């Protein structure tokens, strides 16, 4: 798994080949299904902040810090 990965195709950290299989993200010991981007070495994930949208209509993201583990299902 790459150290940093994003599901947004416009991001420089998006790698389409990784998404040919399902990716599982564990954050602080619990599996998360709403992760938009993660970085293992820096220990953070970006997730949507509820139903809040930015001015372009995309979900507003917040960064959570903790232990991140990524693997294929």
N, C-alpha and C positions, 0 to 999 in steps of 0.2 A: 504494500500500500504506500502511496506517496505521503510525504510529510505534511503537505498542505493540499487541500482539495476543495473545490467549490462546485455546486450543481448548476450555477449560472453560466450559460454558454458564452456570455460576454466577458467573463472574468479571465484574467491571465492564468489562473490556477485551475481552470477547468480542463480535465483530461477525459475525452470521450471514451477512450478504450477501457478505462476503469469501470465505467457504468454498464458494460456488457454483462456483468454479474451484479447481483444485489450486494450492496455495501452495508455493513452493520457498524454502528457507532455506539460505543459504550462511554458514558460520561459519568465520572465518579461512581463507577460500579453499576450503573443502570443504563439499559439500552434506550436510546433516544431515536425517535422517528421523524423529528421535525428539524434536523440539522441542515442548514444551508451551506455552511462552510466550516472547516475545522483546520487546526494546526496542532500536530502532535508535539513537536519540539517546544513550542511556546505554551502549550497547555490551555487552549481556548477553543470554543465553538461559537458560531453565530446562529441564533434562532430567531424566529419572528416574535415580536412583542405584542402578542394578542392579535386583535383585528385591526390595529392601527396601521394606516397606510401613509407613505410619503407622498410628496406632491406629484410624483410620476405614476402613482397608483400601485406601487410595489409595497410589500409588507415592510414595516419598519423593523430593523434588525437590532438585537442587543447581543453583546459579547459576554459569555459566561466563562469564567476561568476555573480550571480543575484538571483532573487526570483524564486524558483522552486516549481511547484505544479504538483502532479501526481494523476491520477484517472483512473478509468475504463471508456471506452466509452459506 
